[in-house]
Amino acid sequence: TPVREAIRRLTVEGLVTVAPGTVAQVAPISLSEVRTLFEFRLILEPAAVRMITVDAGNNPTLLNDFISILQNLRSIDARASAGHDAELVQDFYLLAEEFDQAVIRLCHNARLSSTIAAQRGLTARLRGISHADPNRFATSLAEHIAICEAIIGGNSDEAYKLAEDHLHRSLRTILEGLMREGVAGLPDISLHPVSAAR
């Protein structure tokens, strides 16, 4: 049935758990699971960003989405200079999702893009934790602007490093948020700092 198929997909994505003889339940979040997800994303997403940047050298139309996203990001940045509210923050995070979907859609490696897409469910679930940090808005906005500029400028290595650093910072924000809320996980989990040289 459609409901059973939906539950199966959510189970594959790690969003629900189904034990024999029980109903589907929302899967708990542990610090180790978050770490595992982001370690996987750190392998996949910077590589896709670099691939798109390189491909755009021969196919500039790949840049159209990122040019549009960058213009909108700069508009939000200008509005934020006068102070930001919930609507502005929401507008930014919608753009951040648009950026992520553009990376999935424009990466020429189908296996890579489909694997990234398969992680979106759990990633979206964790995004709310990152959004809850009021300081994350400004830094994430600046990070997305820098990544778009590197992609459009054809600097594939810089785009890769910026995407990598963005994920490291997102992971740190989420782990700190989960630990503040007392979410179960590995008690000795470490928060690797992002190198200031990047």
N, C-alpha and C positions, 0 to 999 in steps of 0.2 A: 504494500500500500504506500501512498505518498508519505504518510506520517512515518511509517517504518523506514522508508528510504531517507527521510530527513534526519531521523535519529541516527541512522547508520553513518551519514556524512558527519554529523556532529561528533559522533564517537571517534571517527577517524581523525578529526581535527583536534581531538582531546578536550572538547568542550563539555561533553557529558560522559558519564560512566553508567554502564548497565551491568549489574550483577545478576546471575541466574535467579529467576523467581522474584525479581524486584523491578520497580519502575525506573525509568531513566532519571538520573539526578545530575545536577550541575557539578562538573568536576572541580575538586578543590584546587587551589593554586598553591604550589610550594616554591620556595626560593630556588631549589635545585632545578625545578622544571622551567622556571623563568630563565635561569642561567643557560640551560640546555637550548632553549628556543633562541636566545640571542646569540649564542655561539654558532648556531646553524645559520641564522640570518647574517651574521658577520662574514660567513663564507660566501653566501649567495648574493646578497643585495649590492655590496660594493662592486662585485664582479659584473653584475648586470649593468650598473651605472657606467662602468668603464667600457663595457662592450658597446653600449648605445653611443657613448661619446666618440669612440673610434669609428663606428659605422656611419655616424653623422658626417664624417669627413668626406664620404662618398655619396651620402644621401642627406643633404641639408634639410629635407622636409621632416626628418625625424626630430628636428629641433623645434618645430612649430608649437607643440604642446608645452615645452619647457619655456619658450619665449613668452607665451601667454600666462603661464603660471608665475613666471618671474615678475611680469608686469603687475599682476594682482598681489603678489607678495610685497612688492615695493609700495603699492597703494596702502596695504595694511600697515606697513612699517611707518608710512607717513601719518596715517591716522593714529597710530599708537604713540606718536610723539606728543600728542595732546592728551594722552592718558588712554587706557583701554578698559573696556567693559566686557561683559559676558558675550555680547553679540560679536564683538571684534575677535575675541578669542575663538569663538565657534567658527567664524568665517575663515580664520587661519587654519584650524584643524581640518576643515573641509578641503581646503587647498592642499594640505599635507596629504590627505587621502587621495586627492586627485594626482598629486605627484607620484605616490606609490603605485597607483593604477597605471599611470603612464609608463613607469619603468617596467611593469609586468607586460603591458601591451606592446611596447616597442622593442623589447629585447628579442633578438632574432633567434636565440636558442630556446626552442619550445620546451625542452625538459627543464631548463633553468627557470623560465618564466612560470611554468606550471607548478614547480616546486615552491617558488616564492608565493604564488597565489594560494597554495594549500595551507600556508602558515597564517593567512590573513585573519581567520576566525579567532585564534588565540591572541594574535597580535592586537586585534581590535578590542578584545576583552581587557587587555592590559593597558591599552591607551588611556582609559579613563583614570587609571592610577597616576600616569604621567601628567595628565591634564590637571589633576588636583593640586599639583605644585605650582603656585602662582609665579614662581621665578622661571619655570620651564618655558613659558610662552615666549619671552623675549629671546632666550638663547636658541630655542628651536627655530624660531622665525629667522634669526640671523644665519643659522646653519643651512636652512633650506635655500635661502637667497644665495649663499656662497656655493652650494652644490649646483644650483641652476646656472650660476655664472660660469662655473668651471666646465659644465657640460656644453653650454653654448659657446664658450671660448675654445673648445676643442682640447682642453687640458685633461686628458684621460686619467693620468696618474693622480693629479690633484683632486679630481672628482671622486676617485676611488678612496683616497685618504679622508676626504671630507665626509663621505658617506659612512666610512668606518668609524670616524670619530663621533658622528651623530648617533650611531647605534650604541657606542660605548656610553655616551652621556645619557641616552634614553634608558639604558639598562640600569645605570647607577641610580637615576631618579626613581625608577620603578622598585628596585630592591630596597632603597631607603624607605619608600612609602609602605611597602609590604612589611618591613621590619618594625616600622612605627605602629602598624596595626596589629603586630603580633602574629603574623601569618606563619604557619608551621613550615619548617624547612631545615636545611643544614645549619647548625648553630655556628659553625666555623667558616661559613662562606665569606669570601673576601670580595671587596669592591676594588677592582683594578682601576687606578687613576688613568686618565687620558693624558698622553704625553703633551706637554706644553709646546713642544717643537712642531707639532702637527698643525 
